[in-house]
Amino acid sequence: MTDCPDKAMLLEALLDGELDAVHAAEVEAHVAGCAGCRAALDELTAMRLMLRAPGVREAAPERLKVRIAAAITPDRAAANDDRPVSMLRRRAPMAAFGGVMGVAACFALALIVTPMLSAGALEDELVASHVRSLQASHLIDVATSDQHVVKPWFDGKLDFAPPVIDLAAQGFPIVGGRLDYVDHRSVAAVVYKRGRHLVNLFIWPDAKPAPAGRHTRDGYTLLDWRQGGMTYWAVSDVNPNDLGAFETLLQARAPR
């Protein structure tokens, strides 16, 4: 529970990515100077991680499984139903047709709507996190150019070990690292520098194969790729060609 009741809902909105850049910056600035709110934010983050742990979700009850089976394969459902067979036979064709059409419609809608919403929302969220890190004096939690300091700093703070690659010799020195919250989970943010520009590299586990992509949002370039069971998103206002070189260097050195 936070010591500032007026900030309780704002802390949850911050974790959900529901605040705009200005208000998110204000809340993060408050959290940086308020031990009670910082502890409350840490508790909320830990609770969300626990709720996603294996074994927490309830299995579907048998009655629900039977109802789903009735919509798709009514003959199988009939074997588990104690109603008169004649009644089942009368209702089965219509139930099957309605169920199949409903499933097909939902599937088609998911194919059309979900990618557009989730991809665009994620890109907006990443850009907002990048901008907040520059505005709210929360660019880094650990300030060092040594990859051997940044990498162990993440230990115990995340449920995965993010790769931290030294690219100083290639013109992208590490500035430091921090914890961030993206796509409803805690992620690692490793910060690099290119001249006067900063690159936020967001990393979290994701084994789903996906092609690399380039996106633009509000004047920022975003590059994403999957490698070694991790998702990588690089966000910066640096020259897009430089950011492309950054991606190539990382892909050559990151675990596969």
Secondary structure, DSSP 8 states (H G I E B T S, - for coil): --S-GGGHHHHHHHHTT-S-HHHHHHHHHHHHH-HHHHHHHHHHHHHHHHHTSTT-S----HHHHHHHHHHH-HHHHHHT--S-HHHHHHHHHHHHHHHHHHHHHHHHHHHHHHHHHHHHHHHHHHHHHHHHHHHTT-S-SEE-S-HHHHHHHTTTTSSS------BGGGTB-EEEEEEEEETTEEEEEEEEEETTEEEEEEEEE-------EEEEETTEEEEEEEETTEEEEEEESS-HHHHHHHHHHHHHHS--
